[in-house]
């Protein structure tokens, strides 16, 4: 019983409770001005007042984030494998991808909106743009960890290139790929929210932009909490996937 209570006290849920208690106590205790940090009950009340819009915006942003993330993972893994198989491709395209990552997402988002209009596709492409690079790099680095002696051993038993990839290279690279995916899911969320700033009617990014325009400070904090909750859920899902299916380490 004591061990379960100790584990519960160290769990992520307990951390959220600690932060909420600190918010409830410290704001009135130190008389923090609402423009800096409004009381938690005020933030919760504001969220309840716009609950239908909040739920609709949450699901819209979640869809954009997940679609962009999945597309980014597929593209990133594909390029990572291609770079590992061909050093010519790595030297030719990886510097271009690095340069693309230096372009501000606002500038890239403007081009994407011009191409696709204010559609869900535009938001997905922006999320993909931020997500694919960490997956590609971590896939490449993971595939580089394959032990040459194991490759030689499997070849001596007549293993084909496909068998080498599926039974040795991919399992070795999967822990690194999951690291890239964890980075990518947070970037996908940021990309989806930024994409909504270019014009939309539904989404957490839209609500955040409106709250900033009208200086609705409690709503801004409520949306920060909503975005944090979404990011935490997505990251937690990947962590569960990792513990369930990718429990080994690349080294």
C-alpha positions, 0 to 999 in steps of 0.5 A: 500500500505504501509503495503504491502511494509512493508511486502515485506521488511520483506519477505525472498526475501527481505533478499536475495536482502539485502545480494546480495546488501551487497555482491556487495558493500562491496567486492570492498569497502573493497577490499576483496581478491577473494580467500576469497569472489569473487565479485558477478558478477564473481560468477554469470558469472561462473554459467552462463558458466556452466549452463547446468551442473548446472541445471543437477546437481541441479535436480540430487541432488534434486531427491536424496534429496527428495527420501532420505527425503521421505524414512527417514520420512516414516521410522522415523514416523513408528519407532516413532509410534512403540516406543510410542506403546511399551516402550520395543522397545523404550528402545531396539532400541532408544539407538542404533539409537542414537549411529548410529547418532554418526557415521560420515556420511563419514564412513557410506557412505563408507559402503553404497557405498560398498553395493550399488555401486555408484548408486542413491540408495546409495545416497538415503540411505545416505540421509535417514540415516541422515533424519530418526532420527529427525523425529523418535524422534519428532514423539515419543515426539509428541505422548507423548503430547496426553492428557490422559483425552482426551483418556479416554473421547474418550474411554468412547464413544467407540472409537477404538485404530485406531480412537484414533490414527487417530483423537487424537494422530496423530493430536496432534503429527503432529506439532512435526512431521513437526519440525522433517521433517524440520530438516530432509530435510536439513540433507537429502540434506547434505547426498545426497551431501556427497554421491556424493563425493564417486563417480558420474558424475552428482550432485552438490556434484560432481561439488563442489568436482571438484571445490575444487580440481581445486581451482575454488573459484567462482564456489565453491561460486556458488554451495554454493548458489545453495545448499542454494537455494535448501534447502530454497525451500524444507524448504519453501515447508514444511512451506507452508504445515504446514501453510495449513494443520497443523495450530494448536499447539500440546500444 
